[in-house]
């Protein structure tokens, strides 16, 4: 990493902007990569050298998957929870969406006392997908309650933001409010079948690169609103290697005729991977990688 300096931020006297005019920054799957996350947010001017919110009235959205695979999942959760409060105090906003790894983690923890021998296989499923017992040991009831309350989707200006590149959301409701309410209800259920079905459905991916992907993306936007959708869940290098050979693996991947944007940088998987993106009505306005600015990719 060649440049860890923070970008200049607006003076504290700058008037707060209307919600539609505020900068929108989005981070894909973190998976415990706390040091990378802090470096990216610092370079983007979203936090200061002490790791505190420095972006005034900006809106920062995390697309889920804070835990598993990387070493610092519990600390990532604590960091985002702190940023959420600091941003609110400064007139900004942090939105942290639910990822499928949070569902796996919560299922393993919820049913562990009732199923100590893991007959339901929730703990096995979580560990097999990168779950770390250290995260479970470091997180308390307040952390688990915070994860349980995560929304599944949010609309920010022209952007529909969600974790997975999946048609699952269309099966959960006919509005963002309905989907979020349904997800909350499932995460509060005592029925292991509900949890198992949800975890399996949430693992689905590639909905928008399939032959009917453009149609599914258009239907998703028609139902939930927005002009474009952005997701994490599937690392950009997988999109490139399997479906979009012309995509830039070090930047967000616009595809499906520009209707979709893949934002999972794979920061916990590859040493050189990691970026945060600023989105606006025209598309990807700015990308900050581990070594500074990255040129946004054209739509595919």
N, C-alpha and C positions, 0 to 999 in steps of 0.2 A: 504494500500500500504506500504510494508515494506522497499522498497529500491528505492529511487528517485535519486541515484547518477548517474552521467553520466559515461559511459564507456570511457576509454582513447581513444583519437583519434590520428591519425598519425601525426608526426611532420609536420610543415608547409613546410619544405624543401623537403618532399617526392615528387618525380616526378609524374606528372599526368599520369594515365594509359590509354591505348587504351579503347575506348567505350565498347568493348566486354568484357573487363577484369574488369570493374568497378563494385563495389557492387551494387546490385539491391535490394532495399527495397520497400515493397508494403504495403499500408494501405487500408483497406476496408472502408465501410461506417462510417462516423464520426457523422453525424446528430447532430451537435451542441455541441458535448461532448469535448469542448476545453481543459479542465483540464486533462482529460484522454489522449487526443492526445499529449499534451505537455509532460506528464509524460512518455509515451511510447517512444517518439522520444528522450527524454533526456537519458533514460536508454539504448537506442540503440546507443547512441553516435552521433545522427544525428543533435541535437541542443545542445547549451550550456545552462548554468543556466539562461541566459538572454533571452532564446528563439530564438537565432540567429543560422543560419546554421553553423554546425561544422563538416560536413562530407566530406569536400574537394571535390573530384571528383566523389563521389557516385551519383547514380541515385535513386531518391525517386518518386514513382508513387502513386497517390491517385486515387482510383477507383470510385469517385463520391459520391453524396449524402452528401453534406456538411451541408445542411440546414434541418430545420424541426425537430420536436420531442424534441430535446435537446435545452437547453436555450441559446446557444451562436453561432448560425449559422452564423450570420453576422461577428462575431469576428473570427470564423474559416476561413471564406473566406479571411478576411484581413490578418490573420496569414499566410495562404498558399500563398497569393499573395506576401507577404514580403519574405517568404522563396524562392520563385521562383526567385526573383531578387538576393537575397543573394547567392544562389547556383550558379547562372550563373557567378557572380563576382568571385567565388572561383574555377571555373572550373568544378562544378558539374551540376546537372540537377534536376529540379522538374517538373514532368508532372502531371497535374490535369485533369482527365477525366470528362466527362459529366455523371451525374446520372439522373434518372427519376424525382427525386425531384427537381432538378434544372429546368427541363422542366415545371413541375407543377407551380413552383414559377414564372418563367418568363412569362408563359401564363397568370397567374392571374394579374401580374403587367402590362403586355403589353396591355391587353384589358380592364383594369379597367376604363380608361378615356372614352373609346368608349362605354362601357357597364356598367354604374354606378350601375344599379340594378341587375347585374350579371345574365342576362338572358341566357348567354352562359354557366353558371355554372362553369367557370374556378376557380373563387375564392372559391366557395363552395368545389370543388374537392380538391383544395390545402389545405384548412383548415381542411377538413375531414381526410386528410392524414398527419396531424401533422404540417401543416403550422402555422407559428407564425407571427402575425402582427408586433411584435417587430423587427423581422429580416428585414421586408420590410421597416420599418421606419429608420433603421440604415444603410441601404445600399443605395448607390448613383448610378448615371448613370454609373460611371466608373466600379463599382462592377457588375452591370447588363451586361455591355458590355463584361467584362471579362468572366462572366458565359456563355454568348452567344457564345464566341469564343472557348469554351472547345471542344477538340476532343472527339470523341466517342470511339476510339480504338487506341492502340499503340503497336508496336512490339519492345520488349526490349530483345535482344539476342534471346534465344530460346523460350521466353515467349510471347504469345499473351495476352494482357491485355485489359479488357473491363469491363463495369459496370455490365451488366445483364447476367444471365444464360439463355439466350434467343436466338432463331433462327432469331430474328428480323434483326440482322445485315446482314444476308444472303440475305434479301429482299431489302436492301438498296444499295448494290453495290457489285462489284466483286473484289475489292481491298480495302485496308485500306484507301487509298487516296480518292477513290470514296465514301465510306461510310462517311468519315469525311466531304467531300464537300457537300454531300446530307443533312447531319444533319445541317450543317451551313446554307444551303439554307432554310431548314424548319424553323429554328430558326429566320430567317430574313423575313419570309413570313408574309403578312398581312391578310392571309386567316385563319379564325378561324377553318375551317374544317381540314386544314393541321395540326394545333396545336393539335386539338382534337384527330385526328387519330394517331399522333406521341405519344402523352401522353398515349393513351390506349395501343398502341403496346409496349411501353417501360415498361409497368407494367407487362408484361408476364414474367414467370419464370419457373424453373424446366425442361428446355429443355433437360438437359444432364442426368437427373435421370429417365426419361421416358424409356419405353421398347426399343425405338430406340435412346436413348440418346448417346450411344457410337458412333453410326453412324453419328448423327448430330454433335457431337464434332469433329469427324474425318473430316467431310465435311467442318466445319468451319476452321479448321487448314489448310486443303488443299487449300481453297480459299484465306485465309488471311495470311498464313504463320505461322511459329512457330512450336515447337514440343509439347508444352503443352499450355493450356489456363488457365488464372486465372480470377476470377470474384468476385464481391461483390453482392449486391442486396438482396440475400437470406441469412439470418443469419445462421451461422453454426449449431446453436441448432435446427433450423427448419429442415435443411438437416438431422441431426441426428434423431430427433424425428419422422419425417415422412418417411424417406427413408433409412437412414444409421445408424442403431442402434449401431454399433460398433465404430462409429467415436468419437474422442475426441472433446468435445464441446468447450474446452478452447484453441484450436489450429486450424490452417487451416485444411480444410478437403479435402484430395486428393480422387478422386473417378473417375468413368468411366474408370476403368483400369489404372488409373494414368494420363489420358489425361486432367483432369479438376482439378482445385483447388478452393475451396470455401474460401473466405477471409473476408466475412462480419462477424466481431466478435460480432456484436450486442451491441456495447459499449454504445449506448444510451438507450438500453432496459433493461439491467440487470446490477446491481451494480458491480458485479464481472467480467463483460465481458470487453475484450479489448486486442488486440495484434497487433503487427507489425511483418512482416516476411521478412527475407532476402532469395531471391531465387537465384539459380544458375542452371547450366546445368543439374545437377543431381536431382534437385527437391527443396525441402524446406531445406535450409541450416541452418537456425537459426530462432527461434521464441522468441520474447520478449513480455511477458505479464505484467500485472500491478505489479506483484511481482517478476519480473526477468525472467530468461530463462524458456522456456516451451519446453518439449520434442515434436518434430514434430511427426505427426501421419503417420503410413504406408498407402500406397495407398489401396483403397477399390474398 
